[in-house]
Amino acid sequence: MKKFFLLFLIFGINTINPSPRLIFYLDPAPSQTFNQFSEEKFNQLSEKTPSQINKKLLEGEFFKNRTRIIGGFLAIYSGYIDFSNIDGQIFFPLKHTEQKLYLVITPKINLINVKGNTFSHQEVLPEEKENTKIYLFEKKQDESKQYYWQVTNAQIPENNIINPLSAVLLTKAKNIYVTLGDFRTNDNAQMILPRNIYAINDDEKNNLILNFMSMKRYFEPTQAEEKSVSNIVTERLIQNN
């Protein structure tokens, strides 16, 4: 019997654009990860320093900071580009039908040019392999026909070629924490990944965005419109076809 992490999400009904979307979120670091990280930092402090005396104040600052860093991460998928918004949401027009996705977390990529503005594929830079991780999200069914996402580690290909069924999050792998395991879901035309992707740091985020500017012209920005569904729910409607 498989064990599942239960996820409770609220989604508005999209009546304007029925085109399927790829949607995932960056969330603040989970408490367990945050507590482990902060404890390691606090243990490095001298007992005689004011910082150690005001440990509670530091904990408060760490807690506030971990909720600020989920916005502004750059992601690319199938010729599109998007930034995580203040809620950590990233989404794209869904351009493949297979019920799986590779999430590549790496600070830089290489576009392999064929001719003009035509590119054959993307590659992980060999010098960035230590800063790269790849996760495989596969939608499956168990013996009771319940759908679930199975999330596992994937190997970096020896030839460095990024699988075309990939979304690339352009940041160092140490900045993102992904929980592995099985996550309950449903049968949906949208590809909605589980809420198991956490931003635990934003080291060099701005520099990485600047480095990507030379490639930005090859990617179409994701166009979105905000629509209020209720007093507490706002839906982003994608405008790209």
Contacts in CASP RR format, 6 or more apart in sequence:
PFRMAT RR
TARGET T0000
AUTHOR 0000-0000-0000
METHOD contacts of the structure
MODEL  1
MKKFFLLFLIFGINTINPSPRLIFYLDPAPSQTFNQFSEEKFNQLSEKTP
SQINKKLLEGEFFKNRTRIIGGFLAIYSGYIDFSNIDGQIFFPLKHTEQK
LYLVITPKINLINVKGNTFSHQEVLPEEKENTKIYLFEKKQDESKQYYWQ
VTNAQIPENNIINPLSAVLLTKAKNIYVTLGDFRTNDNAQMILPRNIYAI
NDDEKNNLILNFMSMKRYFEPTQAEEKSVSNIVTERLIQNN
2 142 0 8 1.000
2 148 0 8 1.000
2 182 0 8 1.000
3 182 0 8 1.000
4 148 0 8 1.000
4 182 0 8 1.000
4 183 0 8 1.000
4 184 0 8 1.000
5 179 0 8 1.000
5 181 0 8 1.000
5 182 0 8 1.000
5 183 0 8 1.000
5 184 0 8 1.000
5 194 0 8 1.000
5 196 0 8 1.000
6 184 0 8 1.000
7 183 0 8 1.000
7 184 0 8 1.000
7 185 0 8 1.000
7 194 0 8 1.000
7 195 0 8 1.000
9 192 0 8 1.000
9 195 0 8 1.000
10 233 0 8 1.000
11 192 0 8 1.000
11 235 0 8 1.000
12 229 0 8 1.000
12 233 0 8 1.000
12 235 0 8 1.000
13 229 0 8 1.000
14 235 0 8 1.000
14 237 0 8 1.000
16 225 0 8 1.000
16 227 0 8 1.000
16 237 0 8 1.000
17 237 0 8 1.000
17 238 0 8 1.000
17 239 0 8 1.000
18 189 0 8 1.000
19 93 0 8 1.000
19 94 0 8 1.000
19 238 0 8 1.000
19 241 0 8 1.000
20 93 0 8 1.000
20 94 0 8 1.000
20 189 0 8 1.000
20 190 0 8 1.000
20 191 0 8 1.000
21 91 0 8 1.000
21 92 0 8 1.000
21 93 0 8 1.000
21 94 0 8 1.000
21 190 0 8 1.000
21 191 0 8 1.000
21 238 0 8 1.000
22 77 0 8 1.000
22 91 0 8 1.000
22 92 0 8 1.000
22 93 0 8 1.000
22 94 0 8 1.000
22 101 0 8 1.000
22 167 0 8 1.000
22 190 0 8 1.000
22 191 0 8 1.000
22 193 0 8 1.000
23 89 0 8 1.000
23 90 0 8 1.000
23 91 0 8 1.000
23 190 0 8 1.000
23 191 0 8 1.000
23 192 0 8 1.000
23 193 0 8 1.000
24 89 0 8 1.000
24 90 0 8 1.000
24 91 0 8 1.000
24 103 0 8 1.000
24 167 0 8 1.000
24 192 0 8 1.000
24 193 0 8 1.000
24 197 0 8 1.000
25 84 0 8 1.000
25 87 0 8 1.000
25 88 0 8 1.000
25 89 0 8 1.000
25 90 0 8 1.000
25 193 0 8 1.000
25 195 0 8 1.000
25 197 0 8 1.000
26 70 0 8 1.000
26 71 0 8 1.000
26 73 0 8 1.000
26 84 0 8 1.000
26 88 0 8 1.000
26 90 0 8 1.000
26 176 0 8 1.000
26 197 0 8 1.000
26 198 0 8 1.000
26 199 0 8 1.000
27 70 0 8 1.000
27 88 0 8 1.000
27 195 0 8 1.000
27 197 0 8 1.000
27 198 0 8 1.000
27 199 0 8 1.000
28 34 0 8 1.000
28 66 0 8 1.000
28 67 0 8 1.000
28 69 0 8 1.000
28 70 0 8 1.000
28 198 0 8 1.000
28 199 0 8 1.000
29 37 0 8 1.000
29 66 0 8 1.000
29 177 0 8 1.000
29 198 0 8 1.000
29 199 0 8 1.000
29 200 0 8 1.000
30 177 0 8 1.000
30 179 0 8 1.000
30 198 0 8 1.000
33 177 0 8 1.000
33 198 0 8 1.000
33 200 0 8 1.000
34 62 0 8 1.000
34 63 0 8 1.000
34 66 0 8 1.000
34 200 0 8 1.000
37 200 0 8 1.000
38 58 0 8 1.000
38 59 0 8 1.000
38 62 0 8 1.000
41 62 0 8 1.000
42 52 0 8 1.000
42 55 0 8 1.000
42 58 0 8 1.000
45 51 0 8 1.000
45 52 0 8 1.000
46 52 0 8 1.000
51 58 0 8 1.000
66 200 0 8 1.000
69 199 0 8 1.000
69 201 0 8 1.000
69 202 0 8 1.000
70 84 0 8 1.000
70 86 0 8 1.000
70 87 0 8 1.000
70 88 0 8 1.000
70 199 0 8 1.000
71 83 0 8 1.000
71 84 0 8 1.000
71 85 0 8 1.000
71 86 0 8 1.000
71 88 0 8 1.000
71 199 0 8 1.000
72 83 0 8 1.000
72 84 0 8 1.000
72 85 0 8 1.000
72 205 0 8 1.000
72 209 0 8 1.000
73 83 0 8 1.000
73 84 0 8 1.000
73 88 0 8 1.000
73 90 0 8 1.000
73 169 0 8 1.000
73 170 0 8 1.000
73 171 0 8 1.000
73 199 0 8 1.000
73 202 0 8 1.000
73 205 0 8 1.000
74 81 0 8 1.000
74 82 0 8 1.000
74 83 0 8 1.000
74 169 0 8 1.000
74 170 0 8 1.000
74 171 0 8 1.000
74 208 0 8 1.000
74 209 0 8 1.000
74 212 0 8 1.000
75 81 0 8 1.000
75 82 0 8 1.000
75 83 0 8 1.000
75 84 0 8 1.000
75 90 0 8 1.000
75 92 0 8 1.000
75 167 0 8 1.000
75 168 0 8 1.000
75 169 0 8 1.000
75 170 0 8 1.000
76 82 0 8 1.000
76 109 0 8 1.000
76 167 0 8 1.000
76 168 0 8 1.000
76 170 0 8 1.000
76 219 0 8 1.000
77 92 0 8 1.000
77 95 0 8 1.000
77 166 0 8 1.000
77 167 0 8 1.000
77 168 0 8 1.000
78 92 0 8 1.000
78 93 0 8 1.000
78 95 0 8 1.000
78 96 0 8 1.000
78 164 0 8 1.000
79 218 0 8 1.000
79 219 0 8 1.000
79 220 0 8 1.000
80 92 0 8 1.000
80 93 0 8 1.000
80 219 0 8 1.000
80 220 0 8 1.000
80 221 0 8 1.000
80 222 0 8 1.000
80 240 0 8 1.000
81 216 0 8 1.000
81 219 0 8 1.000
81 220 0 8 1.000
81 221 0 8 1.000
81 222 0 8 1.000
82 90 0 8 1.000
82 91 0 8 1.000
82 92 0 8 1.000
82 221 0 8 1.000
82 222 0 8 1.000
83 90 0 8 1.000
84 90 0 8 1.000
84 199 0 8 1.000
85 236 0 8 1.000
88 199 0 8 1.000
89 236 0 8 1.000
90 167 0 8 1.000
90 169 0 8 1.000
91 222 0 8 1.000
91 224 0 8 1.000
91 236 0 8 1.000
91 238 0 8 1.000
92 167 0 8 1.000
92 222 0 8 1.000
92 238 0 8 1.000
92 240 0 8 1.000
93 222 0 8 1.000
93 238 0 8 1.000
93 240 0 8 1.000
93 241 0 8 1.000
94 190 0 8 1.000
94 191 0 8 1.000
96 164 0 8 1.000
96 165 0 8 1.000
98 165 0 8 1.000
99 138 0 8 1.000
99 139 0 8 1.000
99 140 0 8 1.000
99 191 0 8 1.000
100 136 0 8 1.000
100 137 0 8 1.000
100 138 0 8 1.000
100 139 0 8 1.000
100 165 0 8 1.000
101 136 0 8 1.000
101 137 0 8 1.000
101 165 0 8 1.000
101 166 0 8 1.000
101 167 0 8 1.000
101 191 0 8 1.000
101 193 0 8 1.000
102 134 0 8 1.000
102 135 0 8 1.000
102 136 0 8 1.000
102 137 0 8 1.000
102 154 0 8 1.000
102 162 0 8 1.000
102 163 0 8 1.000
102 165 0 8 1.000
102 166 0 8 1.000
102 167 0 8 1.000
103 134 0 8 1.000
103 135 0 8 1.000
103 136 0 8 1.000
103 137 0 8 1.000
103 166 0 8 1.000
103 167 0 8 1.000
103 169 0 8 1.000
103 178 0 8 1.000
103 193 0 8 1.000
103 197 0 8 1.000
104 124 0 8 1.000
104 132 0 8 1.000
104 133 0 8 1.000
104 134 0 8 1.000
104 162 0 8 1.000
104 166 0 8 1.000
104 167 0 8 1.000
104 168 0 8 1.000
104 169 0 8 1.000
105 132 0 8 1.000
105 133 0 8 1.000
105 134 0 8 1.000
105 135 0 8 1.000
105 168 0 8 1.000
105 169 0 8 1.000
105 171 0 8 1.000
105 172 0 8 1.000
105 173 0 8 1.000
105 175 0 8 1.000
105 176 0 8 1.000
105 178 0 8 1.000
106 124 0 8 1.000
106 125 0 8 1.000
106 128 0 8 1.000
106 131 0 8 1.000
106 132 0 8 1.000
106 133 0 8 1.000
106 168 0 8 1.000
106 169 0 8 1.000
106 170 0 8 1.000
106 171 0 8 1.000
106 172 0 8 1.000
106 173 0 8 1.000
107 128 0 8 1.000
107 131 0 8 1.000
107 132 0 8 1.000
107 170 0 8 1.000
107 171 0 8 1.000
107 172 0 8 1.000
107 204 0 8 1.000
107 208 0 8 1.000
108 125 0 8 1.000
108 128 0 8 1.000
108 170 0 8 1.000
108 208 0 8 1.000
108 211 0 8 1.000
108 212 0 8 1.000
109 122 0 8 1.000
109 123 0 8 1.000
109 124 0 8 1.000
109 125 0 8 1.000
109 162 0 8 1.000
109 168 0 8 1.000
109 170 0 8 1.000
109 215 0 8 1.000
110 122 0 8 1.000
110 123 0 8 1.000
110 124 0 8 1.000
110 125 0 8 1.000
110 160 0 8 1.000
111 119 0 8 1.000
111 122 0 8 1.000
111 215 0 8 1.000
111 218 0 8 1.000
112 119 0 8 1.000
112 120 0 8 1.000
112 121 0 8 1.000
112 122 0 8 1.000
112 123 0 8 1.000
113 119 0 8 1.000
113 120 0 8 1.000
114 120 0 8 1.000
117 218 0 8 1.000
119 218 0 8 1.000
121 161 0 8 1.000
121 162 0 8 1.000
121 164 0 8 1.000
122 161 0 8 1.000
122 162 0 8 1.000
122 166 0 8 1.000
122 168 0 8 1.000
123 159 0 8 1.000
123 160 0 8 1.000
123 161 0 8 1.000
123 162 0 8 1.000
124 132 0 8 1.000
124 156 0 8 1.000
124 157 0 8 1.000
124 160 0 8 1.000
124 162 0 8 1.000
125 160 0 8 1.000
126 160 0 8 1.000
129 156 0 8 1.000
131 172 0 8 1.000
131 173 0 8 1.000
131 174 0 8 1.000
132 156 0 8 1.000
132 173 0 8 1.000
133 153 0 8 1.000
133 173 0 8 1.000
133 176 0 8 1.000
133 178 0 8 1.000
134 153 0 8 1.000
134 154 0 8 1.000
134 155 0 8 1.000
134 156 0 8 1.000
134 166 0 8 1.000
135 151 0 8 1.000
135 152 0 8 1.000
135 153 0 8 1.000
135 154 0 8 1.000
135 178 0 8 1.000
135 180 0 8 1.000
136 151 0 8 1.000
136 152 0 8 1.000
136 153 0 8 1.000
136 154 0 8 1.000
137 149 0 8 1.000
137 150 0 8 1.000
137 151 0 8 1.000
137 193 0 8 1.000
137 194 0 8 1.000
138 149 0 8 1.000
138 150 0 8 1.000
138 152 0 8 1.000
139 147 0 8 1.000
139 148 0 8 1.000
139 149 0 8 1.000
139 150 0 8 1.000
139 185 0 8 1.000
140 147 0 8 1.000
140 148 0 8 1.000
140 149 0 8 1.000
140 150 0 8 1.000
141 147 0 8 1.000
141 148 0 8 1.000
142 148 0 8 1.000
146 184 0 8 1.000
147 184 0 8 1.000
147 185 0 8 1.000
147 186 0 8 1.000
147 187 0 8 1.000
148 182 0 8 1.000
148 183 0 8 1.000
148 184 0 8 1.000
148 185 0 8 1.000
149 182 0 8 1.000
149 183 0 8 1.000
149 185 0 8 1.000
149 193 0 8 1.000
149 194 0 8 1.000
150 181 0 8 1.000
150 182 0 8 1.000
151 178 0 8 1.000
151 179 0 8 1.000
151 180 0 8 1.000
151 181 0 8 1.000
151 182 0 8 1.000
151 183 0 8 1.000
151 194 0 8 1.000
151 196 0 8 1.000
152 180 0 8 1.000
152 181 0 8 1.000
153 180 0 8 1.000
157 163 0 8 1.000
162 168 0 8 1.000
169 176 0 8 1.000
170 208 0 8 1.000
170 209 0 8 1.000
170 212 0 8 1.000
171 202 0 8 1.000
171 203 0 8 1.000
171 205 0 8 1.000
171 208 0 8 1.000
172 203 0 8 1.000
172 204 0 8 1.000
172 208 0 8 1.000
174 200 0 8 1.000
174 201 0 8 1.000
174 203 0 8 1.000
175 199 0 8 1.000
175 200 0 8 1.000
175 201 0 8 1.000
175 202 0 8 1.000
175 203 0 8 1.000
175 205 0 8 1.000
176 197 0 8 1.000
176 198 0 8 1.000
176 199 0 8 1.000
176 200 0 8 1.000
177 197 0 8 1.000
177 198 0 8 1.000
177 200 0 8 1.000
178 196 0 8 1.000
178 197 0 8 1.000
178 198 0 8 1.000
179 196 0 8 1.000
179 198 0 8 1.000
181 196 0 8 1.000
183 194 0 8 1.000
183 196 0 8 1.000
185 192 0 8 1.000
185 194 0 8 1.000
220 240 0 8 1.000
222 238 0 8 1.000
222 240 0 8 1.000
223 238 0 8 1.000
223 239 0 8 1.000
223 240 0 8 1.000
224 236 0 8 1.000
224 237 0 8 1.000
224 238 0 8 1.000
224 239 0 8 1.000
225 236 0 8 1.000
225 237 0 8 1.000
225 239 0 8 1.000
226 234 0 8 1.000
226 235 0 8 1.000
226 236 0 8 1.000
226 237 0 8 1.000
227 234 0 8 1.000
227 235 0 8 1.000
227 236 0 8 1.000
227 237 0 8 1.000
228 234 0 8 1.000
228 235 0 8 1.000
229 235 0 8 1.000
END
